[in-house]
């Protein structure tokens, strides 16, 4: 799991809260309190987000903190399945953003809530800068002479990868299966793999360290990114403000600039 600097990782945070017996949700404010004016956001908001959203969610967290000096936004990034598992296990989380509807459903089936889609994404074939392996198409992922990195099947990027390979009629020969898409990207950036499938936003985030090749029209792989304010969020107003930021003009622009689609 990749955490932002100066922000506590969620597993450690959850453990600390559970040990001290203070992991219960803070009740929402009363109607009378809300009538006194806009509520101050001066809590410690906890956001779990898919690894591919690292830059956008980090930017949104910084913007929300700048607008509310008393607020701290703690973010953690990993594969969506792992994050949903933390929510199901009862970690004191305010916002969950996953890289697929199916993964979000695993969480909402247990904790409830109504997620909203804030972004879309699609896969690209990616190679290290300069393409040392001479990769030209998704069919090369079946070449045993190449080192291939893919997402593990249990995470959203792995699920989308399976769809792409099936549509392309390719039986891949992966040398490594990673637990989130950023781990695949890292393999490519470090030239530890000749090819992989990552989201187009990851190619852009790599800033020239990898090259992306669009997939054929008949084998596109797309996914939605739903965001959920947990029904038992310890800080419901701040959580709602964070999701609203992602849905607003500034959030949509940040998502677009990063290469995401927006609904």
PEQUISUL-V101236 format. One record per pair of residues at least 24 apart in sequence whose ideal C-beta (glycine too) atoms are under 6 Angstrom apart, sorted by the first residue. I is the first residue (numbers start at 1). J is the second residue. Records with the same first field share a line. If there is no record, write none. Layout:
# PEQUISUL-V101236
I=J  J
This chain:
# PEQUISUL-V101236
1=76  78
2=77
3=76
4=58  75
7=74  75
8=74
9=76
10=46  76
14=91  92
17=92
23=92
25=232  234
26=234
28=236
39=237
41=68  71  238
42=70  71
43=235  238
44=72
45=73  94  235  238
46=74  93  94
47=75  95
48=76  83  93  96
49=77  97
50=80  98  99
51=77  78  180  181  182
52=99  181  199  201  202
55=205  258
56=254  255  258
59=254
60=245  246
64=242  245
78=180
79=155  179  180
80=156
81=154  155
92=234
93=230
94=233  235  239
95=229  239  242
96=228
97=227
99=156  223  225
100=156  223
101=224  226
103=156
104=226
111=230
112=231
113=228  230  231
115=226  228
116=227
117=224  226  263
118=225  227  246  247
119=225  255  260  262
120=224  261
121=199  201  223  260
122=200  221  222
123=160  164  197  221
124=200  203  212
125=213
126=188  196  198  203  210  212
127=195  211
128=188  191  210
129=209
133=194
135=195
138=168  170
139=170
141=170  172
142=170  171  172  173
144=173
146=194  195
147=175  193  194
148=174  175  195
149=176  184  187  193  196
150=174  177  196  197
151=178  181  184
152=177  179
156=223
157=181
160=221  223
161=197
163=221
164=219  221
167=219
168=219
200=259
201=258  259  260
204=259
